[in-house]
Amino acid sequence: MEFTPEMIINVVAVIASLLASYFPALSTWYAGLKSEIKSGIMIGSMAIVTVTVFLLTNYGLITSANPITWQQAVYAFLQALIFNAGTYVFSPQTSKVKQIKAYRNLDAG
């Protein structure tokens, strides 16, 4: 089975989302952030992942049957955002994360 650059980017997007949801120290810190900050962090991290995989593929460190073009990289970035956000929205929250979000919402109101 050959892993395409797009597949690698999407798998990393899902893993990043699951880490933000379930890794103990990261999930509690992340839950306390405002939604805009969370979005910015994930958009930035997906951009870094996309550029990294794009460069690694073009320099031959990740083998691919076809070189990835910048258009494919942009498409993969948009896919990564969808995979990342979708995983975060649909993954169940731990009770600790629910408490932190509730407190954050009360404090903001």
Phi, psi and omega in degrees: 000130179259131178269123177279156176303322179297319180295319179299315180299316181291323177295318178296323178298316179293316180298317179299319179294317179294324175297318179294334180273324192236342179290120194311302184291320182291318184294321180289321177295314183295322181295330181282351182278154174292155182302322181295321179292317179300315179299316179298320179297313182290321177297316178297317180292324178291325176296317179297316179298315182297313180296319180298311180295321177302311181292317179297324178290315182291333177268005174083007179281335170245119182279138180214145180298321179237139176294147181275131179270169180292330177294318177294325178295319177296317178298317179295323177298315179295320175299317181299320178298319180293314179298317182296309182293319179298318178295318181294319182292319186270350178278134181296145180271145174286162181296324179296317179295319178300318179297315182296317179295320178298315179296318179299318181291323177293320181293326181285334184273000000 
